[in-house]
Amino acid sequence: MAGLTKLSNNALSNITALPSGIPTGKVGQITQGTLGSRVTSTSTNASATGLITSITPSSTNSKIYLMVNLGGIRMSTNTYMSLWLYRQINSGGYSELRKLENGMGFINGSSIQTWGKAQNYLDTNHNTTNQIDYQIYFAYNGSGTNVHINVDEQEWSTITAMEILA
């Protein structure tokens, strides 16, 4: 690859700016919420999981980058799970921000299946410097009996929020 130069660790630590033309958004802060206990849904309505993180942006035009990692999702044959990202600003009540998954499911077979799930989202329209709470909601549907997150309580779920400065 022409034009690439190998840099020593010492040279890397002395970099103070990016070359022109590369976006310069910086991370202002990072918060993370964890969920280490099992949650179950037998409802077809969106239910709170308790997986929450809060962040207070330093600017109304910064962006919030969210990373969601769910561990130990379990469901049985013909069972579906929907996932949503909800947002609450300044304790004003949660409302749906984005549907992350519509009908993730296990259709064929006659056993139980367990796996993890990761989703990312960039919140560009919060327009506030008040505290923002983000929480994952989920619902069950299908002919099985329920859906679980953190089914054996050894898989932890996380939600991470990073403020990207304007």
MOURCOR-V954256 format. One record per backbone hydrogen bond with DSSP energy under -0.5 kcal/mol. NH is the residue of the N-H (numbers start at 0). CO is the residue of the C=O. If there is no record, write none. Layout:
BEGIN
nh=NH co=CO
nh=NH co=CO
END
This chain:
BEGIN
nh=3 co=0
nh=11 co=7
nh=12 co=8
nh=13 co=9
nh=13 co=10
nh=14 co=11
nh=21 co=18
nh=27 co=25
nh=27 co=162
nh=28 co=162
nh=30 co=160
nh=32 co=158
nh=34 co=156
nh=38 co=148
nh=40 co=146
nh=46 co=137
nh=48 co=135
nh=51 co=49
nh=52 co=133
nh=54 co=131
nh=56 co=54
nh=56 co=129
nh=61 co=58
nh=62 co=163
nh=63 co=122
nh=64 co=62
nh=64 co=161
nh=65 co=63
nh=65 co=120
nh=66 co=159
nh=67 co=118
nh=68 co=157
nh=69 co=116
nh=72 co=114
nh=73 co=147
nh=74 co=112
nh=75 co=145
nh=77 co=105
nh=78 co=75
nh=78 co=105
nh=79 co=140
nh=80 co=103
nh=81 co=138
nh=82 co=100
nh=83 co=136
nh=84 co=97
nh=85 co=83
nh=85 co=134
nh=86 co=94
nh=87 co=132
nh=89 co=87
nh=89 co=130
nh=91 co=88
nh=94 co=86
nh=96 co=84
nh=97 co=84
nh=99 co=82
nh=99 co=97
nh=100 co=82
nh=102 co=100
nh=103 co=80
nh=105 co=78
nh=106 co=104
nh=112 co=74
nh=114 co=72
nh=116 co=69
nh=118 co=67
nh=120 co=65
nh=122 co=63
nh=122 co=120
nh=123 co=121
nh=126 co=59
nh=131 co=54
nh=132 co=87
nh=133 co=52
nh=134 co=85
nh=135 co=50
nh=136 co=83
nh=137 co=46
nh=138 co=81
nh=139 co=42
nh=140 co=79
nh=142 co=77
nh=143 co=77
nh=146 co=40
nh=147 co=73
nh=148 co=38
nh=149 co=70
nh=150 co=71
nh=152 co=149
nh=155 co=153
nh=156 co=34
nh=157 co=68
nh=158 co=32
nh=159 co=66
nh=160 co=30
nh=161 co=64
nh=162 co=28
nh=163 co=62
nh=163 co=161
nh=164 co=25
nh=164 co=162
END
